[in-house]
Amino acid sequence: MFTLKSRLFLRIMGSYVLLLSALLVIVDSFMSNRVHTNYVNHEKSRLETAAVILSELLPQDTTERALQPWVQQQGTRTGFRITLIGTNGQVLADNQHDPAQMDNHANRPEIQEARREGKGSAIRFSRTLGKNELYLAYRVPPTHPSDLVLRLALPLEEVSAGFHSVQRAVFLISLLSFLLALLLGYLFTRSLTRRIARIQEFSQNVARGNLDARVQEIGTDELGSLARSLNTTADKMQRDTYELRKEKNRITAILEGVRAGVLAADAEERVTLMNPALARILRVDPQQNVGRKILEVVRSAELKRIFDQVLAEGKEVTATVEMALSPPRIFEVVAVPLNEPLLRGGVVAVFHDVTRLTELENIRRDFVANVSHELRTPLTSIRGFAETLLDGGLGDKKNNRRFVEIIKSHAIRLSDLTRDLLTLATLESDSFSLKHELLDLKSLVQEVIETSKPSSSLKKQEITFRVAEELPAFKADRDKLRQVLINLIDNAIKFTPEEGTVSLEAGFSSERNSVEIHVRDNGIGILSSDLPRIFERFYRGDKARSREQGGTGLGLAIVKHIVEAHKGRIEVRSSTGRGSDFAVFLPLEGAAHAGSHTPVPVG
């Protein structure tokens, strides 16, 4: 049973109390405000009546000697504060303060309104007396020789004191109403929650497998109708239990022992079952595809051929199927016929995803082929020139030194290739991690430019750099980032003709959440067909020209690995004959300081 401690009871009762409290607060506030307003209006009317009467009693002499005793006398009789203000706003007389020490009253709202309309009122804080007051200003009729404004004031404490007793009475009535409503709400809520408790108890019994449970509810309202519907449902559930268990056994028989994607079809090749694993692979809803043809669900002619063969031959078929998914995936499919009588024939196929294994095998094969190809040329050259020297070339003073220089250059190339392969293997290993430190990018750029100047000087190239002054220090692996910049600069120098230009610029990205580094050149550029593949290992666009320029074909692959290890990205824009622009974006995580600087456009 639900008790006072039940959450539903507390929620309903709490909501009821909050709503009732809010309603009473609103009503009390409205009533109090209304009563207060009525009292203020009443006092304002009283002040206006007094002002009209007093204006008729004003002395004809408007000097301070005559006016000050008059306001003192009338203030004592009426109990109001009386102030007389001249045409220019000067206070001529006041019964509660020295008029000579009072400010000019020309800008007082009630005075300005009285000058325009004949009378004016305001409620505000009096700096002279240090308390809130109700003011009423009245312009003296033209029959008086002076254009004066008579102002009467009454402290708000006196205005407010009159309605306190009424306010207390309203509060007591509201409190009694609240307690009565609270009692009625408690009785109603307790009755409601007890009825809901009986329905909940029924639900829990059914969930535990007790299908004999029924709701003992005789009410004629919505809860009573719900109880009768639940009892009817329980009756039907008992009748359907046997069928459900039989269906469960059939599904269990199909899925038992398989842990990959499973697809079952009937003799007409319509889908009868698809497990969640395969549904996730195909990105479809398994329930919505039941009853559809296999070719409508999995658009693969090879898979249909497998199902046709199983149905025709009645034996297991194993094949490899490539599916045009996004991205494409490769599966080893094992399809077997279903001999279960209730299924009336059909096929069940198990899908093992071998995409990654195939990719790794292709990568291994391509890697071996590329390494072999890259090693073949320098090794062949070294062997050929070494044999030439051994066969008598050592005595050829004209060519022997050149032969040794060629052997040396190819040995250097082998050394560079080995170094880059080791670097790439390190970057791809599970044990690789960056050594983050607070990095001053400008000093690193200067270091890289100085390192690259000898290479650019040999080709009479101009190499420039610019780093935004407001760029903060940020956390990165200095050595790895140095390697990125050196590889990009060396790449630009190699593929830029003599007397060309190479530039490096760094600043904030347009979103100001990352550092944007550009390495630009006006060299030979890159074909648009080659741009998607330039970061692949050993990929070369113009292969003959690339080898003439030197390099291992691994530099850009290393750059991409390092940038992505920093959670950044690298982009390239290029056109043949117009040069290239490599852009590196590095997140500003752990920056030494952040400011609202104007970004330096570097893109």
Buried (B, 14 or more C-beta within 10 A) or exposed (E): EBEEEBEBBBEBBEEBBEEBEEBBEEBBEEBBEEBBEEBBEEBBEBBBEBBEEBBEEBEEEBEBEBBBEBBBEBBEEBEBBBBBBBEEBBBBBBBBBEBEEBEEBBEBEBBBBBBEEEBBBBEEEBEBEEEBBBBBBBBBEEEBEBEBBBBBBBBBEEBBEBBEEBBEEBBEBBEEBBEEBBEEBBEEBBEBBBBBBBBBBBEEBBEEEEBEBBBEBEEEEEBBEBBBEBBEEBEEEEEEEEEEEEEEEBEEBBBEEBEBBBBBBBEEBBBBBBBEBBBEBBEBEBEEBBEBBBEEBBEBEBBBEBBBBBBEEEEEBEBEBEBEBEEEBBBBBBBBBBEEEEBEBBBBBBBBBBBEEBEEEEEEEEBEEBBEEBBEEBBEBBEBBBEBBEEEBEEEEEEBEEBBEBBEBBBEBBEBBEEBBEBBEEBEEEEEEBEBEEBBBBEBBEBBBEBBBEBBEEBEBEBEBBBBEEBBBBBBBBEBBBBBBBBBBBBBBBBBEEEBBBBBBBBBBEEBEBBBBBBBBBBBBBEEEBBEEBBBBBBBBBEEEBBEBEBBBBBBBBBBBBBEBBEBBBEBBBEBEEBBBBBBBBBBEBBEEEEEBEBBEBB
